[in-house]
Amino acid sequence: QVFLRVCGRAPAGTRRERARPGVAAAMSRPVAAVAPAVAPDALGEVNESCSGAPGANVGQASAEGTHILLVNPPPASTEIKRSAFALPAASLTFKDVAFSLPPSHRGAKPQSILEPCSGHFPAGQLVAVMGPSGCGKTTLLDILAAKKSGKYRGEIRVNGQPRDAFFRRIAAYVGQEDMMPSHWTVREAVRFNATLKRQPMRSHECMGDWIDVILEAFKIADVADEIIGGPEVKSISGGQRRRVTLARGVAAHASLLFCDEPTSGLSATDAELCIKALRVVAKRLNVLVFVVIHQPRREVAEVFDTLVLLTSNPGRMAFCGPMAEAPAYFAECGHPAPTHANPTDFFLDLLTPGTEQDATSALMEAFTAEQKPLLDASVNMGLVGRGLTTEEMLRAVHKQVAVTSEQGAAPRVRLGPYAAPFHEQLRVLLRRKVLTTLRNPGAGAAQVFMP
């Protein structure tokens, strides 16, 4: 059974109707997605009821539907129904998050990289973070993903709860750099993340099926047994290597997924395919996905639910709302996008200081006067509301699997910062070291004989 434990199907959650066009609509719903047209039985999915206890047939049918959706992502106008076995919801709320570099010398002032910004994002959303170079996109993403080593200011909560030691269990991160051993195969790289991030009860057979689907979804199944390569070892292409990095993040099966420019180095077609696959993950498995992306083409931008726009010198939030309503918002601010232009390119032209179309000052005034008060209200509600803690989310996954497992009860929940026990980590790391050394005996000999 391909996805019995992770990929069931249930009726989609209730969506709010689009209120009204223009600035007012963008203000009233700063982070809500515009509901796409519903296409029943999209891509041949099997209709089944999940009102009762899920059975094996339902899980198998839903697994096949998820497989089809990932391998052949539907257009943005098609609604994707959430799985009955989706991950526990993880909303993310942050308030007045800011970051500055310390003074370079005595008497100098700190260099502000990111001015205080706030936001609230519910689970199951695909969020685009865009802006000109130096606006703090990666800085913001790293802070939210708990990857920033430097000191920052602000408050960040998951489901209204402070982040704790279990946060890394429910979050995955895809960085800009493709840091992988050159003599690793594609399949081994994806399995590595799936194994170390896996839930203890997931069988190796189920994990293998999940990996196969991910490889197909990102069009790297044909090179699954090829080594990744690097500067001195030629193998798969740079675009394929980038898709391997993205596939590793998805393989972690986390409720929060942070991607830093995952489409860099990809063709327009491959970039669209990857973003559509991320949308399936977000909607089907109830994952909140943040994507830092640089000037996507129109077809790619339309896939996103929410748009966060930053401006630079220093980094400040200039827009946070539904992607579909951004053109109307900018039009009512006095900056309508040209008919045949890519709207996201036009937005970046307006928010890049020093260009001919620079309208940063006017747009920041509009954001402060119109959007920020309602955004702050949404953030305050997110901070007050209390959902599941990360520990409760881990327990919920175990309980969910117990319902569908033949054993009738889930094994003991493993609580701690690591999903895999020490002996499993040692086994996986030792296996990787042995395999990569055997495939590159020259490097192994150098380590033995060189002082």
Salt bridges, closest charged atoms under 4 A:
GLU45 OE1 - ARG9 NH2 3.78
GLU45 OE2 - ARG284 NH2 3.70
GLU79 OE2 - ARG15 NE 3.47
GLU155 OE2 - ARG157 NE 2.79
ASP178 OD1 - ARG242 NH1 2.70
GLU188 OE2 - ARG439 NH2 2.69
ASP212 OD1 - ARG187 NH1 2.67
GLU216 OE1 - HIS67 NE2 3.50
ASP225 OD1 - ARG187 NE 3.64
ASP270 OD2 - ARG243 NH2 3.69
GLU272 OE2 - LYS276 NZ 3.07
GLU272 OE1 - ARG297 NH2 2.46
GLU299 OE1 - ARG297 NE 3.60
ASP305 OD2 - LYS283 NZ 2.89
GLU325 OE2 - ARG18 NE 3.61
GLU325 OE2 - ARG29 NH2 2.80
ASP376 OD2 - LYS372 NZ 2.98
GLU391 OE2 - ARG395 NH2 3.18
GLU424 OE2 - ARG198 NH2 3.81
GLU424 OE2 - ARG427 NH2 2.95
